[in-house]
Amino acid sequence: MNAFLDSVSVFLGLGADPQDLTFVQISIRGIIVFLFTLLMIRVSARRSLAKRTVFDSIFLVILASVLARAINGSADLLPTLGGGIVMVGLHRLLAAIAYHSHRFGNLIKGPEQLLMRDGTMMRRALAWNHISKHDLEEDLRLALQTEDLSSIRIARLERSGAISFITAQH
């Protein structure tokens, strides 16, 4: 059993200095981290890869950064994978709290913001979010295939960063 563990350790480059890792060792580590990350994301929430909020984007950047260390050998493989599990658990916990508490959800995800009401642009909200009239018109064309801002009853900047439009009923 000890010989088996020793051969696995050499195969994965466990305990080796990053500069001493071979192409094969880095490749195998990459495959392991890929499969492990796929499993972690499946256990996590699919929404973290869909239209995500800043909260989800931060999670993905940090998770990727932590797990990259396992591939390049700048951190030990197994403890780094464990750190990834902790990150996924933290993301799930905070998302669950946000699900049950709208106030907490607004704190970590940010609130949606009203950009237009009854064809009138909310200039302060647009300026705060660095959204120009041209940006708003572009999103309107892409979302509703129209350029008529006066037909918009409500436009909101959603938590995901997308702009949603509700048209006036005729």
C-alpha positions as CSV (number, residue, x, y, z in Angstrom):
1,M,0.0,0.0,0.0
2,N,2.9,2.3,0.9
3,A,4.5,1.7,-2.6
4,F,1.2,2.6,-4.2
5,L,0.9,5.9,-2.4
6,D,4.5,6.7,-3.2
7,S,3.9,6.0,-6.9
8,V,0.7,8.2,-6.9
9,S,2.7,10.9,-5.0
10,V,5.4,10.9,-7.7
11,F,2.8,10.6,-10.5
12,L,1.0,13.8,-9.3
13,G,4.2,15.6,-8.2
14,L,2.9,15.8,-4.6
15,G,5.5,17.7,-2.5
16,A,7.5,18.7,-5.5
17,D,8.6,22.3,-6.1
18,P,6.5,24.0,-8.8
19,Q,9.5,24.4,-11.1
20,D,10.2,20.6,-10.8
21,L,6.7,19.6,-12.0
22,T,6.7,17.8,-15.4
23,F,4.3,18.4,-18.3
24,V,2.6,15.1,-17.4
25,Q,2.2,16.0,-13.7
26,I,0.7,19.4,-14.5
27,S,-1.6,17.9,-17.1
28,I,-2.8,15.2,-14.7
29,R,-3.3,17.8,-12.0
30,G,-5.2,19.9,-14.5
31,I,-7.5,17.0,-15.3
32,I,-8.1,16.3,-11.6
33,V,-8.8,19.9,-10.8
34,F,-11.1,20.2,-13.8
35,L,-13.1,17.1,-12.8
36,F,-13.2,18.2,-9.2
37,T,-14.3,21.7,-10.1
38,L,-17.0,20.3,-12.3
39,L,-18.3,18.3,-9.4
40,M,-18.1,21.3,-7.0
41,I,-20.0,23.6,-9.5
42,R,-22.6,20.9,-9.9
43,V,-23.0,20.7,-6.1
44,S,-23.0,24.5,-6.0
45,A,-25.6,26.5,-7.9
46,R,-25.9,26.5,-11.6
47,R,-26.8,30.1,-11.5
48,S,-23.2,31.0,-10.6
49,L,-22.3,30.4,-14.2
50,A,-25.4,31.9,-15.7
51,K,-26.4,35.5,-15.5
52,R,-24.4,36.2,-12.5
53,T,-24.2,39.0,-9.9
54,V,-21.0,40.5,-8.7
55,F,-21.4,38.1,-5.7
56,D,-21.2,35.1,-8.2
57,S,-18.4,36.6,-10.2
58,I,-16.3,37.2,-7.2
59,F,-16.9,33.6,-6.1
60,L,-15.8,32.3,-9.5
61,V,-12.7,34.4,-9.7
62,I,-11.5,33.4,-6.2
63,L,-12.4,29.7,-6.8
64,A,-10.4,29.8,-10.1
65,S,-7.5,31.5,-8.4
66,V,-7.4,29.0,-5.5
67,L,-7.7,25.9,-7.8
68,A,-5.1,27.2,-10.3
69,R,-2.5,27.0,-7.5
70,A,-3.2,23.2,-7.3
71,I,-2.5,22.9,-11.0
72,N,0.7,24.9,-11.1
73,G,2.1,23.4,-7.9
74,S,2.3,26.7,-5.9
75,A,0.1,25.0,-3.3
76,D,-0.4,21.4,-2.3
77,L,-3.0,19.6,-4.4
78,L,-5.2,18.1,-1.7
79,P,-5.4,21.0,0.7
80,T,-6.1,23.3,-2.2
81,L,-9.0,21.1,-3.4
82,G,-10.3,21.2,0.2
83,G,-10.1,25.0,0.1
84,G,-12.2,24.9,-3.1
85,I,-14.8,22.9,-1.2
86,V,-14.8,25.5,1.6
87,M,-15.3,28.3,-1.1
88,V,-18.3,26.4,-2.6
89,G,-19.8,25.8,0.8
90,L,-19.4,29.5,1.7
91,H,-21.0,30.5,-1.6
92,R,-23.9,28.1,-1.0
93,L,-24.4,29.4,2.6
94,L,-24.4,33.0,1.7
95,A,-26.8,32.3,-1.3
96,A,-29.1,30.4,1.1
97,I,-29.1,33.3,3.6
98,A,-29.8,35.7,0.7
99,Y,-32.7,33.5,-0.5
100,H,-34.3,33.9,2.9
101,S,-33.4,37.5,3.6
102,H,-34.0,40.1,0.9
103,R,-32.1,42.7,2.9
104,F,-29.0,40.4,3.1
105,G,-29.5,39.6,-0.6
106,N,-29.3,43.3,-1.4
107,L,-26.2,43.6,0.7
108,I,-24.2,40.9,-1.1
109,K,-25.8,41.1,-4.5
110,G,-26.9,44.7,-4.7
111,P,-30.4,45.9,-5.4
112,E,-31.9,46.4,-8.8
113,Q,-32.2,50.1,-9.8
114,L,-34.9,51.9,-11.7
115,L,-33.4,53.6,-14.8
116,M,-36.7,54.7,-16.6
117,R,-40.3,55.3,-15.6
118,D,-43.0,56.0,-18.2
119,G,-40.5,57.0,-20.9
120,T,-38.5,59.3,-18.6
121,M,-34.9,58.5,-17.9
122,M,-33.7,58.6,-14.3
123,R,-30.6,60.6,-15.0
124,R,-29.1,60.2,-11.5
125,A,-29.4,56.4,-11.6
126,L,-28.0,56.3,-15.2
127,A,-25.0,58.5,-14.2
128,W,-24.4,56.5,-11.0
129,N,-24.2,53.3,-13.0
130,H,-22.3,54.8,-15.9
131,I,-25.1,54.0,-18.3
132,S,-25.4,56.5,-21.2
133,K,-28.5,57.1,-23.2
134,H,-26.8,55.3,-26.0
135,D,-26.1,52.3,-23.8
136,L,-29.8,52.2,-22.8
137,E,-30.9,52.5,-26.5
138,E,-28.6,49.7,-27.5
139,D,-30.0,47.4,-24.8
140,L,-33.5,48.4,-25.8
141,R,-32.8,47.5,-29.5
142,L,-31.2,44.2,-28.5
143,A,-34.0,43.2,-26.0
144,L,-37.1,44.5,-27.8
145,Q,-36.0,45.3,-31.3
146,T,-37.2,48.9,-31.0
147,E,-35.7,52.3,-30.5
148,D,-38.8,54.0,-29.0
149,L,-37.8,54.9,-25.5
150,S,-41.2,56.5,-25.0
151,S,-42.9,53.0,-25.2
152,I,-41.0,51.9,-22.1
153,R,-43.0,52.0,-18.8
154,I,-40.1,50.7,-16.7
155,A,-36.4,49.9,-17.3
156,R,-34.4,48.4,-14.5
157,L,-30.7,47.6,-14.0
158,E,-31.0,44.1,-12.6
159,R,-28.6,42.5,-10.1
160,S,-27.0,40.6,-12.9
161,G,-26.1,43.8,-14.7
162,A,-28.7,43.2,-17.4
163,I,-31.3,45.9,-18.2
164,S,-34.9,44.7,-18.2
165,F,-37.7,46.6,-20.0
166,I,-41.4,46.6,-19.4
167,T,-43.4,48.2,-22.2
168,A,-46.5,50.3,-21.8
169,Q,-49.7,48.5,-22.4
170,H,-51.5,49.8,-25.5
